[in-house]
């Protein structure tokens, strides 16, 4: 449970997703700050969850990072949902976006997808062909 002085766990989660996406793009805090019209110190505070993003600023961040707003709220761990003072009685974290939820929205905007694509393209082509065949086989098997 958080205290009044602690940052809200959702703000910390959103900030960490912001930092992850920025890093995946190879963008510096200074570059992001310039793109959204704030100081790099403000970006640091957003990324640590110390300052909350307004709706309009979150929209600007989405534009700068090329993601939808849902990107920041997907994969919210159950302990984050339970740790919020406002949601301490959450009985079904999946209903609020917990881990067990099925993927929805733009699958290529998800961190896991980006990491897989990046790793895939770093493999030699012969390995990529084998990985793709394996994934196709597993996908067909899961439909049965």
Backbone torsions as a table, in degrees:
resi	resn	phi	psi	omega
1	UNK	NA	137.0	-179.5
2	UNK	-87.9	155.3	174.5
3	UNK	-98.6	175.0	179.9
4	UNK	-59.4	-31.2	-176.2
5	UNK	-84.3	-22.1	-178.9
6	UNK	-74.0	146.2	174.4
7	UNK	-67.0	148.7	177.3
8	UNK	-63.8	134.4	-179.4
9	UNK	-57.7	-29.4	177.1
10	UNK	-68.7	-40.1	177.3
11	UNK	-63.1	-38.6	177.5
12	UNK	-65.4	-42.9	178.9
13	UNK	-62.7	-47.8	179.2
14	UNK	-59.7	-43.0	179.0
15	UNK	-63.1	-39.0	-179.9
16	UNK	-70.2	-34.6	176.1
17	UNK	-67.3	-37.2	177.7
18	UNK	-62.6	-47.0	-179.8
19	UNK	-64.2	-41.6	179.9
20	UNK	-61.2	-48.8	-178.6
21	UNK	-64.0	-43.2	178.9
22	UNK	-59.1	-43.8	-179.7
23	UNK	-66.1	-43.1	178.3
24	UNK	-59.9	-32.0	178.8
25	UNK	-82.2	-8.6	-177.6
26	UNK	73.7	26.4	-177.3
27	UNK	-96.6	139.4	176.9
28	UNK	-85.1	164.9	175.3
29	UNK	-61.6	-36.9	179.2
30	UNK	-62.9	-42.5	180.0
31	UNK	-64.6	-43.8	178.7
32	UNK	-64.7	-43.2	179.5
33	UNK	-56.8	-45.8	-179.9
34	UNK	-63.2	-40.4	-178.2
35	UNK	-65.5	-30.5	-177.3
36	UNK	-107.1	0.9	173.8
37	UNK	77.9	36.5	176.2
38	UNK	-134.0	176.0	176.7
39	UNK	-81.0	159.6	177.9
40	UNK	-66.4	-26.8	176.7
41	UNK	-64.7	-36.3	177.7
42	UNK	-66.3	-40.4	176.5
43	UNK	-60.2	-42.5	177.1
44	UNK	-57.2	-44.2	-179.5
45	UNK	-66.3	-40.0	175.8
46	UNK	-60.9	-45.9	-176.2
47	UNK	-66.0	-28.0	177.5
48	UNK	-90.2	-4.1	-179.7
49	UNK	78.9	11.3	-178.4
50	UNK	-75.4	-32.4	176.1
51	UNK	-118.9	140.3	178.6
52	UNK	-84.1	147.2	175.4
53	UNK	-89.0	129.4	172.5
54	UNK	-70.9	165.2	179.4
55	UNK	-59.6	-42.2	-178.8
56	UNK	-68.4	-37.4	179.2
57	UNK	-70.9	-38.1	177.1
58	UNK	-62.2	-39.1	176.2
59	UNK	-60.4	-44.2	178.0
60	UNK	-61.0	-42.0	179.0
61	UNK	-63.0	-43.3	178.0
62	UNK	-58.2	-43.9	179.0
63	UNK	-62.9	-44.8	-177.5
64	UNK	-67.1	-34.4	-177.0
65	UNK	-96.6	-4.7	177.3
66	UNK	67.8	39.9	178.7
67	UNK	-131.1	163.9	174.4
68	UNK	-87.6	164.3	-179.2
69	UNK	-61.3	-32.4	-179.6
70	UNK	-61.4	-25.7	178.5
71	UNK	-53.3	-37.3	-175.0
72	UNK	-76.2	-16.7	-176.0
73	UNK	-114.3	-2.9	177.2
74	UNK	-76.4	155.0	177.1
75	UNK	61.4	31.7	176.2
76	UNK	-70.8	118.7	-179.1
77	UNK	-63.6	147.8	-179.7
78	UNK	-57.1	-38.2	-178.9
79	UNK	-65.3	-29.0	176.0
80	UNK	-67.5	-44.4	178.8
81	UNK	-62.9	-41.7	179.8
82	UNK	-70.7	-27.7	-177.0
83	UNK	-77.7	-9.7	-179.6
84	UNK	-78.1	133.7	180.0
85	UNK	-63.2	-31.3	-179.8
86	UNK	-78.8	-23.0	-176.8
87	UNK	-119.1	29.8	-177.1
88	UNK	-61.5	-22.2	-178.2
89	UNK	-102.2	22.6	179.5
90	UNK	-61.2	119.3	-179.5
91	UNK	-95.7	-22.7	180.0
92	UNK	-132.8	83.4	-178.6
93	UNK	-56.8	-27.5	179.8
94	UNK	-61.6	-34.1	-179.6
95	UNK	-65.3	-23.4	179.9
96	UNK	-104.5	11.6	176.3
97	UNK	104.8	22.7	178.6
98	UNK	-65.2	173.1	-173.0
99	UNK	-56.3	-37.7	-170.5
100	UNK	-74.6	-4.2	-178.9
101	UNK	-65.0	144.3	176.0
102	UNK	-72.6	145.9	179.5
103	UNK	-59.4	141.5	175.6
104	UNK	-143.0	169.9	178.3
105	UNK	75.3	-155.6	-177.9
106	UNK	-76.2	101.6	-177.0
107	UNK	-63.3	-27.7	179.2
108	UNK	-77.3	-8.9	176.3
109	UNK	-88.1	-7.7	-178.1
110	UNK	-79.0	142.6	-178.6
111	UNK	-56.6	-45.1	-178.8
112	UNK	-59.2	-42.2	178.5
113	UNK	-62.9	-44.4	-179.7
114	UNK	-62.4	-42.3	180.0
115	UNK	-66.1	-40.4	178.4
116	UNK	-64.3	-43.6	180.0
117	UNK	-63.8	-43.9	179.2
118	UNK	-60.3	-47.5	179.6
119	UNK	-63.9	-42.4	-179.3
120	UNK	-56.3	-45.7	-176.4
121	UNK	-77.0	-9.4	174.4
122	UNK	-87.3	-7.5	179.6
123	UNK	-85.0	153.7	171.2
124	UNK	-63.6	153.5	-174.7
125	UNK	-59.2	-34.4	179.8
126	UNK	-64.7	-37.3	177.3
127	UNK	-71.8	-38.3	178.9
128	UNK	-59.3	-42.4	179.6
129	UNK	-60.8	-41.8	179.9
130	UNK	-67.9	-40.6	179.0
131	UNK	-63.9	-44.8	179.8
132	UNK	-62.3	-41.5	178.2
133	UNK	-63.4	-41.0	178.5
134	UNK	-62.8	-45.7	-179.9
135	UNK	-63.6	-42.7	177.6
136	UNK	-59.8	-43.4	178.8
137	UNK	-62.5	-46.3	180.0
138	UNK	-64.7	-39.0	179.3
139	UNK	-64.9	-42.8	178.0
140	UNK	-64.7	-39.5	-179.7
141	UNK	-66.3	-32.2	-178.2
142	UNK	-76.3	-17.5	178.7
143	UNK	-79.8	-17.4	-176.3
144	UNK	-75.0	NA	NA
